[in-house]
Amino acid sequence: MSRPPAAAPVFTRVIADIDLESEGRSVGALRVPHSHNESAWGTVAIPIVVVRNGDGPTLLLTAGTHGDEYEGQIAMCDLARTLRPQEVRGRVIMIPALHMPACLAGTRLSPIDGRDINRSFPGDVGGTFAQVLAHYLTHVLLPQVDVNIDVHSGGRSLDCLPSTMSHILDDLDVMRRTVALARAFGAPFHVMNREVDGSRTFQATAEGMGIISMSSELGGANRVQLAGVEIARRGLRNAMIHLGMMDGALVPGAVPTRPMVIPTSRDYGFSPAAGIYCPSVLLGARVSAGDRLGAIYRIEDPVSEPVALHASRDGMVWCQRGQGRIAAGDSAAVVVSDWVDGR
Ligand code: CA
């Protein structure tokens, strides 16, 4: 009997200290090399928990892709601590603090190489810490995965109404399947978008490989928002039920998930000036094109009129600046509109 040739093993510099194929619960680390003056053979350990029970889909769950986004890190630690093999069909791979150096620092970017890992995909095995880790995800983990959920929040700079997220794709069937997953997850909104600089993200990489891929924005504003934590705790288990990986009934949210869109990467409400951003409306406000969303106060010139930011289209204010100071070009306020299936 001839066997098909095995795929050449992918060269990675990341050391997995558990076998990701093992049955049952496996708790270990992905070790990313970090050689520095104090440590020749140093590594940064990124905890990974795998729960496997027989055949079935593989679900990859990640949080802490940005270190200042806390809700997902909390909810996924709860899941990683409690999920038992007998609850699951298939395999759940959980990485609650993916970009560990940034998570430990409580920052979006890594203090090791200054990179945003979510702008470092598909990665580079010869690159910096974030690029080496991104390369491992792209070339080792994602090829084993059927569905991935990367749990984000607004972090320090944004305050978002709790939502799941995905990109606007050419493949309408994939978008519908993602919306179905989002409805099961059960956040109040699912926002589909053409992201600013989205091509270098983890999610775009997974989408490009044909993987059903969902992200989220579950709060932010540089703190832990309980509503977002609770949505993630419920949503991660709901996702497994929806995927046929877990028995039980979906636990719905307070309201059905409403699919929304940010139609283009021009629609991110970029600030026209530097200063202090003062919103004119609350999150969730309905606005029409031309309505004032907020104003930038220039304290260097206290008698000048604040610089107004206006809505470019009709919709609902979904996201605002999460901290007071803003630079010209930062996203100040994002308006979303209802998604009409098929366009
Ligand atoms: Ca994020």
Residues whose N, C-alpha, C, O or C-beta is under 5 A from the ligand:
A	BS01	CA	H66 H152 S153
